[in-house]
Amino acid sequence: MTAETAREVVITGIGVFSPIGIGRSAFWAGLSEGRCGLKRIQHASWVAAPGCIGGEVSDFNDETAKKEHLKTLRKSLKVMCREIQMGVASALQAMDDAGLAVGSVPANRIGCDFGANLMSSPPEVILEGALRSRTQRTGNLAFDYDQWGETGMPGLEPLWLLKYLPNMPGCHIGIALEAHGPNNSITHDEASGGLVLGEACNAIRRNRADVMVAGVTGTRLHTVKACQSARLDPLADGPAEQRLRPFDRERRGEALAEAACSLILESRAHAEARGAQILGTVLSCGASSVAGRDGVADEAEAVYLAGRAALDRAGVSAADLGHVNACAAGNPQRDRYEALGLRKLLGAAADSVPVTAVKSFIGSSGSGASLVELAASLLSLREGYIVPTLNYSLADEAAPLNVVHGAAAKASSGLFLKTSVTRMGQASAVVVRV
């Protein structure tokens, strides 16, 4: 083994909390059965989604968090919102999946890179503080901003802020795993997964760590965030299992969801020395951010540039790819932007390289989606095929792609590209070989 191959970065563990299953086995069962994870929301009385339907991780609740997924961190649950809980739980699950016990890696040789959205507290959390800040004006009660600091904020729970900081998943994971190596947090919406992978891989390649946790968590199934999403993006309606139609000509919109996923990354030398099962090799990562002087994003160009950088760094061509795992969520406009970027990237291979969109199974969870989608490719390629895009039947003539649909496609290669892009024009791309 050369010094160069010794610092190759391999994936040895998966921890996943998704609308179609918690854990590698359950998640794979949902994929292989072609099961859509959209259903009536249980953990919130109402969210701004048609019919209150979304991609909820319904098997994750306060009791399962305490008794199953976070039993070693029960005292810390009071400073973790739901997003943080799922993110931390996915990291612990990934460590178990990789066969790594806490303390088995020297503390200074294990670290964490974690992605999350900006987190919002539900309205009821600030209700008491808001009520304390009321004042009488022209015969009516009104909120007085001047009273918030002195009178309102003392009405909040003392540790309120710690429950909703997007850097807290990485903090809790570092403590729980006794990981004193590199630790960073990224908040770039859908692009977060590829970016944390890139940073975590670089930490290993530069010999700053032997093991890194790279993970994401995110939700749009939230009383506040759902309203924001409904304002920014069209949301699909109709029967739950038929709502999501990524890349399809008749796509109508997205579906709100939640998810979390962590991957354990190791140097190849470290993984092989302990006899670990290697699930895949991360060959390269690319990133881009493209917007005009007017602030308008160019998602197509961002996807192209991030993908171009990833392919060039991996030393492979578009024609070498066995498939592309896309970010598409069923958005009428944004799916087309990504497809145009992919067509430019794939060039002459655009009509032949298979493309799949896993959000047709799990919905849109912001930062939480990208590594769940990447995990889907890792698991399906181990079985020799590519998961299909649900509900796809009609090509979009404006930007056609070779979308896998109807049934799984036999994989011709274990090499794939994962793309992710935000509405702000931030994109990440990852090349992986299984």
NORCORNOR-V614072 format. One record per backbone hydrogen bond with DSSP energy under -0.5 kcal/mol. CO is the residue of the C=O (numbers start at 1). NH is the residue of the N-H. Records with the same first field share a line. If there is no record, write none. Layout:
CO->NH, NH
//
This chain:
2->6
3->7
4->7
5->8
6->269
8->10, 268
9->282
10->12, 266
11->279, 280
13->264
15->262
16->18, 23
17->260
18->21
21->18
23->27
24->28
25->29
26->30
27->31
28->32
29->33
30->35
31->34
34->36
39->54
47->49
49->52
50->53
52->41
54->39, 56
55->258
56->58
57->60
59->61
61->65
62->66
63->67
64->68, 69
65->70
70->73
71->74
73->76, 77
74->77
76->79
77->80
81->85
82->86
83->87
84->88
85->89
86->90
87->91
88->92
89->93
90->94
91->95
92->96
93->97
94->98
95->99, 100
96->99
99->101
101->104
106->109
107->110, 180, 181
109->210, 211
110->181
111->213
112->184
113->215
114->186
115->217
122->125, 126
123->126
124->127
126->130
127->131
128->132
129->133
130->133
131->134
133->144
135->137, 142
137->140
140->137
142->135
143->145
144->147
145->148, 149
147->151, 152
148->153
152->155
153->156
157->160
159->163
160->163
161->164
162->165
163->81
164->119
165->168
167->171
168->172
169->173
170->174
171->175
172->176
173->177
174->179
175->178
177->103
178->180
182->112
184->114
186->116
188->191
189->192
190->193
191->195
192->196
193->197
194->198
195->199
196->200
197->201
198->202
199->203
200->204
201->205
202->206
203->208, 209
204->207
210->267
211->111
212->214, 265
213->113, 215
214->263
215->115
216->261
217->117
218->259
220->222
222->226
224->228
225->229
226->230
227->231
228->232
229->233
234->254
239->242, 243
240->243
245->248
248->251
254->236
255->364
256->55
257->220, 221
259->218
260->17
261->216
262->15
263->214, 265
264->12, 13
265->212
266->10
267->271
268->272
269->273
270->274
271->276
272->275
276->278
277->279
280->11
281->283, 433
282->9
284->431
286->429
288->427
290->298
292->295
296->292
297->299
298->302
299->303
300->304
301->305
302->306
303->307
304->308
305->309
306->310
307->311
308->312
309->313
310->314
311->315, 316
317->320
318->321
322->354
323->417
324->326, 356
325->419
330->253
331->335
333->337
334->338
335->339
336->340
337->341
338->342
339->343
340->344
341->345
342->346
343->347
346->349
347->350
349->352, 353
350->402
353->402
354->324
355->404
356->326
357->360
358->361, 362
359->363
361->37
363->365
364->257
365->368
366->369
369->373
370->374
371->375
372->376
373->377
374->378
375->379
376->380
377->381
378->382
379->383
380->383, 385
381->384
384->411
386->409
388->390
389->392, 406
394->249
395->397
396->399
401->403
402->355
404->389
405->407
409->386
414->434
415->322, 323
416->432
417->325, 419
418->430
420->428
422->425
425->290
426->422
427->288
428->420
429->286
430->418, 432
431->283, 284
432->416
433->281
//
